Amino acid sequence: MKVLNIIGNKTLTGSIRISGAKNSAVALIPACLLGNGTYTLCNVPNILDIDALEETLKYLNVDVSRASESIVIKTDKIENKPIPYELSSRLRASYYFMAVLLARFHYVEMSLPGGCSIGKRPIDQTLKAFKAYGAEVIEEEEKFIIKADKLTGANIHLDMPSVGATVNSILVGVIAKGKTIITNAAKEPEIEDLCLMLKKMGAKIKGYGTNTIEITGVKELTGCNHDIISDRIEAGTYTILGALIGKDLKIDNIIPEHIKSLTDILKEIGCDIKIEKDYLIINSQDNLKPVNIKTDYYPGFPTDLQQPITTLLTQCEGISSIEENIWENRFMNVPYLNKMGANIEIEEKKCIVHGKTKLTGCEVVATDLRAGACLLIAALISEGETTIKEIKHLLRGYEEIVEKLTNVGAKIEIKEI
């Protein structure tokens, strides 16, 4: 079993370059299957989620080749085959294959998608959209069969601005016959990135970045080249870390607008942060002030940074709170933070953080991707040695995390035990 071993309380200085966005890449790669041709995606993060997508592509007889930061996908020999649980269960984004295979072949058979266990993650809004397009959804034990004689543009109102349901609605709509209007759509930057690539492929889309997206279906889509945007959650994670133990720490290759909800809070609590066009410089500060945070859909504070910023709040003077409004099971990091010396209480969908507390290294478990990021930050600011188990979750979402942190002064390594 692989674990992360960290010796804490080391000052970090230098530069960390942010990789391509995981949450964009996992939608863009399946989207390539909508048309015949060659697709070249650049700024692709080298993470386990991309490995899982690559396996599914090859299973579908899609030609895939990867270089250091790119992937080339050729779709002319694709085969529509049932996607088994051993592939679908590896990540939540596997259900984007459900949309593209339905759109292209009017039939898909697929086991349930996987991902982190952070609460109920129903796909009812996605299935609602498929039905609106004219598809029949058959739910069997641990499996879906979705089929349609034809797919026709529709008016789709999402009950909540779900990123996954918005992506799946777009993926079907771009080659469904006629006009589609998606209301209460997600506005995340990753949605915009997907739409920009689809337009390069020949799709007709407008309104992305707003809560109403309009699509006119086209008969076919073609190959293209596309550069994936930088990862705002990775940028936010390292920025939070810099606020705790950074000394002129540069977070490079960022899009400042995408992390504004975070940087606004960091300024509010008294962090020393300087933001430029595509990078920021951050220094640790004493006497940080407490703050109350509520997660929300973009452009609100992202749920994916809720767990990482909890560690920062343990070092603020006074009582802070975080209200989690997206997922109901995203406090699994809290018992381990308390084990390290934090003083955090959970009250329904809110955690109350009493600071400032000294953290001490010990053995902890990364229960999910962002819980792992939270505990990694805690380990890096703690006294002594920390061992993080179940690091597969961290490696799903953070490219070269050990190398990036080692390069700026962290004492961190992966060990086999």
DRENDREN-857975 format. One record per residue: residue in three letters; x, y, z of N, C-alpha, C in turn. Coordinates in pm, whole numbers, plus 50000, padded with zeros to 5 digits. Example, Ala and Ser with C-alpha at 12.3 -4.5 7.8 and 13.67 -1.06 7.14 Angstrom:
residues 2
ALA513194943150780512304955050780513204967050780;SER512854977550708513674989450714512905000350787;
***
This chain:
residues 417
MET500844988050000500005000050000500875012550000;LYS500505022149916501245034549909500665044850005;VAL501555052150073501145062750164501995075050135;LEU501485086450180502285098750177502895100850314;ASN504195103550316504885106550440505345121050435;ILE504975128950535505265143350536505895147350667;ILE506985154850659507575161550776507115176050767;GLY506385180750866505715193550855506535205650896;ASN505865217150885506385229950931507615234650855;LYS507645232150725508715237050638508185248950557;THR508945259650552508555271250472508635267850324;LEU507625272250248507595269650105507885282450028;THR508845281749939509195293349857509585288649718;GLY509325297149620509585293249481508305294449401;SER508125285549302506995286549211506335273049190;ILE505015272949193504225261049161503395264149037;ARG503575256248932502815258348808501565249748812;ILE500425256248789499145249348794498895241748664;SER498415229648677498165220848562496795223748499;GLY496515216348393495205217448328494105212648420;ALA492915217848399491785215448489491275201048479;LYS491295193948589490755180348593489295180248550;ASN488505189448605487065189148579486705193348437;SER487635199848366487455202048222487855189648145;ALA489035184548176489575173248098488645161148100;VAL488025158448215487185146448223485885147748145;ALA485525160048106484375162048016484815163047870;LEU485945169547846486415171647709486815158647641;ILE487435149647717487885137147656486705128747606;PRO485665126247686484505119147630483835126747516;ALA483845140047521483185148047417483775145447279;CYS485035141347275485665138447146484965127147071;LEU484235118647142483585107247079482325111147003;LEU481925123747009480705128046940480865128146789;GLY482095129046739482295129746595483475121346550;ASN483565118946420484725112146364485835122246340;GLY487065118146368488185127146342489285125346443;THR490235134546437491375134546528491285146546619;TYR491435144246748491315154746849492615155346928;THR493185167246937494405169247015494095178747130;LEU494185173647251493965181947370495305184447436;CYS495595197047466496835200947532496535205747674;ASN497575206347756497455209947897496585199847972;VAL496765187147939496025176248003496785172048130;PRO496125171948245496835167948368497135152948368;ASN498285149348421498675135348431498235130048567;ILE496975125848573496365121348699495635108248675;LEU495245101648783494615088548772493275089048700;ASP492535099948715491245100948644491435100448493;ILE492505106348443492765106048298493165091848257;ASP493915085048342494255071048314492995062648301;ALA492025064948388490775057448385489985060248257;LEU489945072848216489265076348091489955069847971;GLU491275069847974492025063647864491685048847852;GLU491555041847963491205027747958489835025647894;THR488875034447928487545033247870487575036047721;LEU488335046047678488465048947536489005036847460;LYS490025030847513490635019247446489655007447444;TYR488885005947550487854995447554486844997447441;LEU486565010047408485615013347300486295013647163;ASN487515008647156488295007747031488635021446974;VAL488855031047063489295044447024490815044947034;ASP491475050246932492935051246932493355063147019;VAL494225060547117494645070847212496165070747223;SER496765082547219498195083847247498405095947335;ARG499315094547433499555105347529501025109147530;ALA501255122147540502605127447564502575133847702;SER503555142247732503685147547868502465155647912;GLU501945164147824500805172547862499725172547754;SER499685162247672498705161947564498165147947544;ILE497025147447478496415134747442495835136247301;VAL496075126347217495535126047080494555114547072;ILE493345117547028492245107947024491735106946881;LYS491695094646828491165092246693489955083146707;THR488825087846655487545081446686486925073946569;ASP487625072546458487005066946337486665052046349;LYS487255044846446486995030446460486245027146589;ILE485575036846647484885034946773483845023946766;GLU483725016146873482695005946887481845009147009;ASN480535008346994479645010647107479434997447180;LYS480044996247298479944983947377479464987347517;PRO478804978047586478404980547724479624983647811;ILE479524994247889480644998247976480464991548111;PRO481394982748148481234974848272481574982948397;TYR481184977448510481374984248638482844986848668;GLU483734977848630485154979848662485734992148593;LEU485084996848486485505009348423484685021248474;SER483375019748478482515031148516482695035348660;SER483065025948747483125028848890484355036748931;ARG485285038648839486545044848879486455060048895;LEU485435066248834485285080748853483865084848820;ARG483435095648880482105101048859481885104948714;ALA482925110748652482785116048516482595105248411;SER482645092548449482415082048351481035083248288;TYR480095089848359478755090648299478665100648184;TYR479745107748155479765115648032479805106547909;PHE480355094447925480285084747816478845080747788;MET478035080647891476615077547874475965087247776;ALA476305100147791475705110347704476235109447561;VAL477555107947545478105108347409477725095847330;LEU477675084347396477285072247324475795072547289;LEU474975077747378473565079547345473415089047227;ALA474125100347232474015110347125474465104746990;ARG475555097146991476125092446865475435079846812;PHE475105070446901474585057546857473105055346891;HIS472525064446968471145063347014470925051047102;TYR472015045947158471915034547250473165034247337;VAL472955032147466474095030447557473695021247670;GLU474605012747709474425003747822475625005647913;MET475365009248038476475013248125476155010848270;SER477135006048345477005004548489477075018048558;LEU476735018248686476675030848760478045037648766;PRO478085051048759479355058248773479865057848915;GLY481185060148931481785060049064482105073949113;GLY483305075449176483715088349230483815087949381;CYS484135099449439484295100449584482965098649657;SER483025092849776481825090849858481595103249944;ILE481065113649884480865126249956479385129349974;GLY478545119049962477125121049980476355115149864;LYS475045116849870474185111949762474545119149632;ARG474795111549527475175117649400474265112049291;PRO472965115149300472025109749202472285115549064;ILE471875107948962471995113048825470615115748767;ASP469665118748856468285120748811468135132348714;GLN468935143048731468825154548640469355150948502;THR470395142748496470895137948367469845129148299;LEU469245120048373468235111248315467005119148271;LYS466655129448347465555138248309465825144748174;ALA467075149148153467445155348026467375145247912;PHE467905133247934467845122947829466405120147787;LYS465515119147884464095116747854463495128447776;ALA463895140647810463385152347738463785151947591;TYR464955146447562465405145147423464695133847348;GLY463925125647419463185114847355463715100947384;ALA464655099747476465235086747507464385079247610;GLU464465066047602463855057447702464955052847797;VAL464715054247926465685050448028465195038048101;ILE465975027448094465655015048164466685013048275;GLU466215012748397467105010948512467044996448558;GLU468174989648547468294976248599469204976648720;GLU469424965548784470264965248903471694969348868;GLU472104980848922473464986148903473784989248758;LYS472764991348674473044993648532471925001748469;PHE472275009648367471295017148288471375012648143;ILE470205011348080470105009847935469305021747886;ILE469875029547796469215041547747469215040947595;LYS468045042747536467935041247391466915051147337;ALA467045054047206466135063547142466075060646993;ASP464865061446935464745060746789465325073246727;LYS465065084546791465645097346748465765106346869;LEU466675115946860466885125646967466535139446913;THR465625146046980465105158846932465365169647037;GLY465755181446991465985192647080464815195047174;ALA465125200147293464105201447396464375213447485;ASN463355217247562463525226947670463795219047798;ILE464975221147856465395213547973465635223248088;HIS464855221848194465075230048313465635221148422;LEU466825224248468467465216448573466975221148709;ASP466685211748796466195215248930467265222449012;MET468525219848979469655226549041470725228148933;PRO471595238248945472615240348842473755230248851;SER473425217648830474385206648838475365207248721;VAL476665206548751477665206448645477505194048559;GLY477395182348622477285170048546476075169548455;ALA474925173648508473705173548426473785183848314;THR474405195248342474575205348237475465199948125;VAL476595193748163477495187848063476765177447980;ASN476055168348045475385157647972474265163047882;SER473585173247927472555179447844473165185847719;ILE474315192247736475005198447622475495187747525;LEU476095177047577476685166847491475655160347400;VAL474445158347449473385152747364472815163447272;GLY472625175447325471965186047249472705190347123;VAL474035189447123474795194747008474565186946880;ILE474135174146893473825166746769472395161246768;ALA471565165646864470135162746856469515171646749;LYS468435167246690467805174946583466985186446640;GLY467295198646594466515210146636467185218246746;LYS466375226346814466895235946911466685231047054;THR467685233147136467625229847278467895242247361;ILE467135244047466467365254747563467495248447701;ILE468635250547765468875245347900468805257047997;THR467875256648090467765267348190468185262148327;ASN468575271748411469205268848541470455260448521;ALA471175263548413472405256348380473545260648472;ALA474505251748490475715255148565476545265248487;LYS477255273848560478035284648497479525283248519;GLU479965271648568481375269548599482265271648477;PRO483505275948498484445277848386484635265148303;GLU484515253548366484685241048292483565238948191;ILE482375244248217481275243748120481635252247999;GLU482155264048024482565272947914483675266547832;ASP484625260047899485715253447828485185242547735;LEU484235234647785483615224247702482925230347581;CYS482155240947602481425247047490482375253047387;LEU483475258747432484445264147337485045253247250;MET485335241647308485855230747227484785225347132;LEU483565223847181482495218947095482255228246976;LYS482395241246998482245250646886483355248646783;LYS484565245546829485645242346734485315229846653;MET484565220746713484155208546645483015210846548;GLY482395222646555481295225946464479955227546530;ALA479885226646664478625228246735478165242746733;LYS476865244546750476275257846755475705259946896;ILE476435267646976476075269647116476235284347151;LYS475335289547230475515302947285474905303347425;GLY475335313247502474815314947637475605308047745;TYR476665300547710477475294047813478135304747899;GLY478245301748028478695311748124477525319048188;THR476315316748136475085321948196474235309948238;ASN473075312648297472235301448339471275296648231;THR471385302248110470575297647997471465294947877;ILE471515282547835472355278447722471445274447607;GLU471725279747488470935276547369471795268847270;ILE471255258047220471985249247128471125246447006;THR471725247446888471095242846765471855230646718;GLY471185219346713471855206946678472395206946536;VAL473525200546516474145199146383474225184346348;LYS474405181346219474415167446174475695160146212;GLU476815167246211478075160446243479065170146304;LEU479975164546378481065172146439482385166446391;THR483405174846389484705170846335485805172846438;GLY487015168046403488155169046493488615183346515;CYS489415185446620489915198846651491105197846746;ASN491745209146769492775210546871492235219846979;HIS492595217147105492085225647213493035225447332;ASP493245237147390494045238547512493115239347632;ILE493295230547728492445230147847492835241447942;ILE491845247648004492105258348100492845252948222;SER493445261948299494145257748421493155254348531;ASP493605246348624492745240548728492575250248845;ARG491365255548860491105265448965491125259149104;ILE490805246149115490805239849246492235236749289;GLU493075232249197494475230449230495095243949268;ALA494785254349190495305267749221494865272149360;GLY493595269849393493095273649524493745265749636;THR493975252949614494595244549716495985249549752;TYR496805252249650498175256849676498195271249729;THR497205279149691497125292849745496815292449894;ILE495895283649934495585281850077496835277550152;LEU497565268250096498805263650159499805275050174;GLY499925283250068500835294650073500465304750180;ALA499165306050207498715315350312499165310750450;LEU499515297950462499915292350591501425291450609;ILE502145287050506503595285150521504365290150398;GLY503785299250322504465304550204505365316350235;LYS506445317450162507295329350164507575333150019;ASP506885343649974506935347649833506665335649742;LEU505675327649780505305315849702504485320249581;LYS504955316449463504285320249338503405308749291;ILE502145311749270501205302149212500985306649068;ASP501575299348975501675303648835500665296448746;ASN500385302648631499465297148531498045295848588;ILE497565306848642496205307048697495325316548616;ILE494025315448637493055325048584492425331648706;PRO492895343548746492465349548873490955350348892;GLU490225353048785488765354248796488145341248847;HIS488745329948810488185317048848488315313948996;ILE489245320449065489415317849209489115330449292;LYS488355339649235488065352249304487305350049436;SER486395340349438485645337949563486595333849676;LEU487675326849642488675323149742489555335049779;THR490105341849681491035352649711490345364049785;ASP489075366149760488335376349836488295372649985;ILE488075359750014488055355250154489445356250217;LEU490475352650141491835353450194492195367950230;LYS491755377250148492005391350180491225395350305;GLU489995390150318489145393650433489775388950564;ILE490435377350564491005372450690492415377750716;GLY492935385550621494215392250646495425386150580;CYS495225378250476496355372150407497105382350322;ASP498405379850306499265388250223499315381950085;ILE498525387349991498385381449859498425392349752;LYS499205390049650499335399349538498955391949411;ILE497945396949342497405390049225497775397449097;GLU498345390249003498715395848873497885389248764;LYS498255391448638497435386948526497245371848523;ASP498325364248542498205349648535498975342648647;TYR499235349748755499885343648870499565351848994;LEU499905346249110499795353849234501005350549321;ILE501295359649414502355357749513501705358249650;ILE502005348349736501375348049867502415345149975;ASN502225351950090503085350150206502235346650327;SER502785338350414502085335050537502035347350628;GLN501005348050709500785359250800500315354050935;ASP500675361051041500135357951173498835365751194;ASN498135362451301496935369851344495865370251235;LEU495615358851171494545358151072493185358751141;LYS492245365751079490925367751138489965356551099;PRO489005353151186488015342851153487055347751046;VAL486345338250983485445341750874484345331150866;ASN483215335050812482105325750787481975323650636;ILE481925311150593481915307750451480715298950420;LYS480115301050305479045292350256479415287650116;THR479405274550094479675269749959478455271949871;ASP478725273749742477625276249648478115272749508;TYR477195272249415477555270149276478305282449224;TYR479135280449124479945291349066479025302949024;PRO479405315349056480695320049104480855320649256;GLY480015313149329480145312549474481365304549516;PHE481535303249647482715296049698482575281249665;PRO483585275149602483445261349553483475250949663;THR482585241249653482565230149747483895222649748;ASP484595222349634485855215149627486975221749707;LEU486785234249750487775240849835487325241649981;GLN486135236650009485625237250146486525229450242;GLN486895217250205487745209350295489165215150306;PRO489805218750194491145224850209491165237450295;ILE490165246150281490215258750357489915256450505;THR489315245050539489075242150681490385241950759;THR491435236650698492745236650765493215250850792;LEU493035259650698493425273650716492655279850832;LEU491375276650843490555282650949490995278051088;THR491635266351097492145262151228493255271251277;GLN493825279151187494935288151223494485302751231;CYS493185305151222492645318651241492305320751389;GLU492445333051436492195336251577490705338451600;GLY490045328651660488605330151686487795319051623;ILE486475321051616485545310751568485135313651425;SER485375304051337484955304751197483905293951171;SER483215295151060482245284851023482245282850872;ILE481935270650832481755267450691480425260150677;GLU479565265350593478285258850564478375252050429;GLU478155238950424478255231150301476875229650239;ASN476675236050124475355236350061475255227749935;ILE476315220349902476295212249780476205197349814;TRP477125192349896477145178149933476925176650082;GLU476175166250121475835164650263476845156150339;ASN477845150550272478775141650341480215146050316;ARG480445159150329481765164250294482525169250418;PHE482295163050530483035166350651483825154350704;MET484095144650617484805132650664486265135550698;ASN486745147250659488085151550697488165156350841;VAL487035160550898487035167151029487565158251141;PRO487145145551154487695137351262489215136351258;TYR489775135951139491235134951128491915148151162;LEU491295159451126491835172451167491825173651320;ASN490725169051380490645169451526491685160151589;LYS491945148951526492985139751574494355146651574;MET494545155851478495825162951466495905174851562;GLY494785178051628494805188951726493825200151701;ALA493065199351593492065209751566490905208551664;ASN490105219151671488915219451756487735223351667;ILE487115213151609486055215451510484825207451552;GLU483675214051547482395207551575481555207451447;ILE480765196951429479875196051314478445197851363;GLU477735207151302476325209551333475535208851204;GLU474935197351178474195194751055475075197350933;LYS474765207550852475565209950732476615221050752;LYS476975223350876477935233850908479005228451001;CYS480245232650977481285229351076481775242351140;ILE481955241851271482385253351349483835250951387;VAL484715260151349486145258551370486615268251477;HIS487135262951587487665271251696489175272251679;GLY489645284351656491095286151637491625296451736;LYS492895297251743493935290451668494385278151744;THR494635266951674495085254951741496375249851678;LYS497195243651760498435237651711498125223751657;LEU498645220751538498445207651478499725199351489;THR499535186451515500665177251531500465165251439;GLY501525161051375501455150251279501055136951342;CYS500355128651263499945115351307499515107651183;GLU498915096151200498415088351086496965091951058;VAL496675095450932495325099350892494975092250760;VAL493685093550721493205086750600492525096850509;ALA492925096750381492255105150281491005097850236;THR489845101850288488595094950257488055098350120;ASP488475109750065488085113949931489125123849880;LEU488955128349757489965136749694490265149549772;ARG489235157349800489475170449864489725169050014;ALA489225158450076489625155550214491125152750219;GLY491615145850117493055143350108493845156150098;ALA493335165750018494015178650005494015186150138;CYS492905185550210492805191750342493845186050438;LEU493965172950442494895166450535496335168450492;LEU496565169550363497925172450316498365186350363;ILE497485196150350497805209650400498065209150550;ALA497205201950622497385200850767498725194450801;ALA499095184050727500375177350752501545186650727;LEU501455194850624502555203650587502755215050687;ILE501705218450764501855229250862502025223751004;SER501975210551020502025204451153503455202951204;GLU503545201451334504795197351396504925182151382;GLY506095177651342506345163351337505965156851206;GLU505735143851213505575135451094504135130751080;THR503635131150956502275126550926502335115950817;THR501525105650831501345095650727499895096250679;ILE499705097950548498365098450489498145085550410;LYS497115078150449496765065850380495675068450276;GLU495445058850186494455059850078494755071749986;ILE496025073149949496425084749869495985083749724;LYS495385072449686494855071349550493855082549522;HIS493145086949624492185097949605492905110849565;LEU493975114049635494745126049602495325125249462;LEU495835113749426496495112149296495485112349182;ARG494205110649214493165112049112493065126349060;GLY493415136149143493095149849107494225159849107;TYR495425156049157496535165649165497745159949093;GLU498135166548986499255161948905500585164648975;GLU501435154348979502805155649029502865163249162;ILE501975159649252501835167249376503105166449461;VAL503755154949464504975153549543506095161949483;GLU506255161149350507315168749283507105183949298;LYS505875188349281505595202649291505905208049430;LEU505515200549532505735205149668507205203949710;THR507845193249666509265191549697510085203049638;ASN509725207249518510455218049450510385231449521;VAL509385233249609509285245949682509665244549829;GLY510215232849866510755231550001510055222050094;ALA509005215250048508295205850136509105193050152;LYS508915186550266509535173750294508415163350282;ILE508305157250162507185148550132507625137650037;GLU507135125450061507465114449970506395103749977;ILE506295096249867505395084549864506205072449908;LYS505635064950003506295052850053505395040850032;GLU506025029350019505295016650011505395009950148;ILE504225006550205504244999850335503504986550328;
***
